[in-house]
Amino acid sequence: MTHNTPLSPRPLRHLSEIHRRVMTAAQLKSHGVATAEMNEQCRPGGPWQQLLPGVLLLHPGPPTGEERLHAVLMYASRERTPGVPAQPNAGEEHAAPAYPEVMITGLAALTLHGFSGAPPLNALDTVDVLVPRMRRLRSAGCARILRTAALPTPRQITGIPVAPVPRALADAVAELTDASAVRRLLTEAVRGGHCEPASVVRELNQAKLLGRPHVVDAVDSLLAEGRAIAEDRLYAMVHEHGLPDPVWNVDLRLPGGPHLGGLDAYWPEQAVAVELDTRAPRQEEDALWSEYARKRETLERLGITVVHITPKKLRDGTEQQAAVVRTALMAAADRDPAAYVVVLPR
């Protein structure tokens, strides 16, 4: 017997290494360890310790970050999964979940997603875990229970279910009061290519966090960062896919008439425009969309083709978006000439 394995007539070779160091009381009982023996092993100075209610650490030292994550998941899912959790195969991103209907979120999730601005796992006092709203479960020890009406689809990272970046960000921001920390995390989410600004703002809005001044300031920086990145991708798309050079960032006006709107790229000879759709999904989304739609309808009545491109499409489907623009440019020869408009720098 060692401090890393329970007293048991049943072998533990089928368990992963982490599940030989962290187990629930129910799992230990299934391996023949009586409650009295568990209590004896967990006595002060003993070889085991109770890390969370019903979850034991089978060695005397402090838990590692990985052990804490698994302990929190075991605590949150133990009522539904009394046996030993299924072991995902190494390298399988979409393997059967070891912990159904629970996932790590908040700062711990951002650390697992690779955020440099998130603290190391061992530096976190608590680990946030997301569970269905109807679960009867309380926060305890290092496990902070967060409930949601609709669980997102988790990403499996080294066998650990982790909330998607936008949801993890919202749960982290809900607990942060440091404006610089909030801004740093939101900026890294976009600059690091983890997600688009719109998905982050959507989660922050659903979490009712956009009323906090330091969050609003960080969101403004996030949207500016996201637009700058989208503009860079648009420039790269035009040059890398051999499209003719447009005029960039212009305003259109009718001669002696009203302002028609700003555009990110415009090909005057073909009367084709590209507009980046960087709307944030906030409460005024309908009004913003109406503004986009009115501008597009006005320009198209004048014979100008408007191509709307979202930052996500630019990131994930640059080649397809370049083909859409190229098709619009080629089709210009078959259209009636557009009305004359004045092109001004924006």
Residue pairs with C-beta under 8 A, 6 or more apart in sequence:
1 7
3 47
3 48
3 58
3 59
3 60
4 20
4 21
4 58
4 59
5 12
5 20
5 58
6 12
6 23
6 28
6 31
6 33
6 41
6 58
7 32
7 33
7 37
7 41
8 28
8 31
8 32
8 33
9 31
9 32
10 30
10 31
10 32
12 20
12 31
14 84
15 84
15 87
16 87
16 159
18 66
18 67
18 70
19 27
19 70
19 84
19 85
19 87
20 58
21 57
21 58
21 59
21 67
22 51
22 55
22 56
22 57
22 58
22 63
22 67
22 70
22 71
22 74
23 55
23 56
23 58
23 74
23 84
24 54
24 55
24 56
24 74
24 78
24 82
25 35
25 38
25 54
25 55
25 56
26 54
26 78
26 82
26 83
27 82
27 83
27 84
28 38
28 56
29 35
30 82
30 83
30 84
38 48
38 56
40 46
41 47
41 48
41 56
42 48
42 49
42 50
42 56
45 60
46 60
47 58
47 59
47 60
48 56
48 57
48 58
48 59
48 60
49 56
49 57
49 60
50 56
50 57
51 57
51 63
51 67
51 68
51 71
51 141
51 142
52 71
52 72
52 74
52 75
52 140
52 141
52 142
52 143
53 75
53 140
53 141
54 75
54 78
55 71
55 74
55 75
55 78
57 63
57 67
57 71
63 71
64 122
65 120
65 121
65 122
66 121
68 121
68 122
68 127
68 142
69 104
69 108
69 121
69 127
69 160
70 160
71 142
71 143
72 104
72 127
72 129
72 142
72 143
73 98
73 99
73 102
73 104
73 129
73 160
73 161
74 85
74 99
75 129
75 140
75 143
76 99
76 102
76 129
76 131
76 135
76 137
76 143
76 145
77 85
77 99
77 100
77 101
77 102
79 135
79 137
80 100
80 101
81 99
81 100
85 98
85 99
86 96
86 97
86 98
87 98
87 159
88 95
88 96
88 97
88 98
88 156
88 159
89 95
92 156
93 155
93 156
94 156
95 156
95 159
97 154
97 156
97 161
98 159
98 161
99 160
99 161
101 131
101 132
101 151
102 129
102 130
102 131
102 161
103 109
103 129
103 130
103 151
103 152
103 154
103 161
103 162
103 163
104 112
104 127
104 128
104 129
104 130
104 160
104 161
104 162
104 163
105 128
105 129
105 130
105 146
105 162
105 163
105 167
105 168
105 171
105 172
106 127
106 128
106 144
106 146
106 168
106 171
106 172
106 175
107 118
107 119
107 124
107 128
107 172
107 175
108 118
108 121
108 124
108 127
108 128
109 128
109 162
109 163
109 165
109 168
109 171
109 172
110 117
110 118
110 165
110 168
110 169
110 172
110 185
111 118
111 119
111 120
111 121
111 124
112 157
112 158
112 160
112 162
113 155
113 157
113 162
113 165
113 168
113 194
114 192
115 185
115 188
115 189
115 192
115 194
116 188
117 181
117 184
117 185
117 188
118 172
118 185
121 127
124 142
125 142
126 139
126 142
126 143
126 144
127 142
127 143
127 144
128 144
128 146
128 171
128 172
128 175
129 143
129 144
129 145
129 146
130 146
130 147
130 148
130 151
130 152
130 163
130 167
130 171
131 137
131 145
131 146
131 147
131 148
131 151
132 147
132 148
132 149
132 151
133 147
133 148
133 149
135 145
135 147
137 145
138 145
139 145
146 171
152 163
152 164
152 167
153 164
154 161
154 162
154 163
154 164
155 161
155 162
155 163
155 164
156 162
162 168
163 171
164 195
165 189
165 194
165 195
165 200
166 189
166 195
166 199
166 200
166 202
166 203
167 203
169 185
169 186
169 189
169 200
169 203
169 204
170 200
170 203
170 204
170 206
170 207
170 209
171 207
172 185
173 182
173 185
173 186
173 204
173 207
173 209
173 215
173 218
174 207
174 209
176 182
176 185
177 214
178 214
179 214
179 217
179 218
182 214
182 215
182 218
183 217
183 218
183 221
183 222
186 200
186 218
186 219
186 221
186 222
187 221
187 222
187 225
188 194
189 195
189 200
189 222
190 196
190 197
190 200
190 222
190 225
190 226
190 229
191 225
191 229
193 315
196 226
196 310
196 311
196 312
196 315
197 222
197 223
197 225
197 226
197 278
197 280
197 311
198 226
198 278
198 279
198 280
198 281
198 310
198 311
198 312
200 219
200 222
201 210
201 219
201 222
201 223
201 280
201 281
201 282
202 281
204 210
204 215
204 219
205 281
205 282
205 283
209 215
210 216
210 219
210 282
219 280
223 278
223 280
226 278
226 311
227 276
227 278
227 311
229 311
230 276
230 278
230 311
230 314
231 264
231 276
233 311
233 314
233 315
233 318
234 264
234 265
234 274
234 276
234 309
234 314
235 248
236 318
237 243
237 314
237 318
237 321
237 322
237 325
238 245
238 246
238 265
238 322
238 325
240 318
240 322
241 318
241 319
241 322
241 326
243 322
243 325
243 326
243 329
244 267
244 329
246 265
246 266
246 267
246 274
247 265
247 266
247 267
247 268
247 343
248 264
248 265
249 262
249 263
249 264
249 265
249 345
249 346
250 262
250 263
250 266
250 343
250 344
250 345
250 346
251 259
251 260
251 261
251 262
251 263
251 343
251 344
251 345
251 346
252 259
252 260
252 261
252 262
252 263
252 266
252 273
252 299
252 304
252 341
252 342
252 343
252 344
253 259
253 260
253 341
253 342
253 344
254 260
254 339
254 341
254 342
255 340
255 341
255 342
260 295
260 298
260 299
260 302
260 341
261 295
261 298
261 299
262 346
263 273
263 274
263 275
263 306
263 346
264 274
264 275
264 276
265 273
265 274
266 272
266 273
266 274
266 343
267 273
267 329
267 332
268 343
269 332
270 305
270 328
270 329
270 332
271 303
271 304
271 305
271 332
271 335
271 337
271 338
272 304
272 305
272 307
272 325
272 328
272 329
272 332
273 299
273 304
273 305
273 306
273 307
274 306
274 307
274 309
274 325
275 292
275 295
275 296
275 306
275 307
275 308
275 309
276 309
276 310
276 311
276 314
277 292
277 308
277 309
277 310
277 311
278 310
278 311
279 285
279 288
279 289
279 292
292 308
295 306
296 306
296 308
299 306
300 306
302 338
302 339
302 341
303 335
303 336
303 337
303 338
303 339
304 338
304 339
304 341
305 328
305 331
305 332
305 335
307 324
307 325
307 328
309 321
309 324
313 320
313 321
314 321
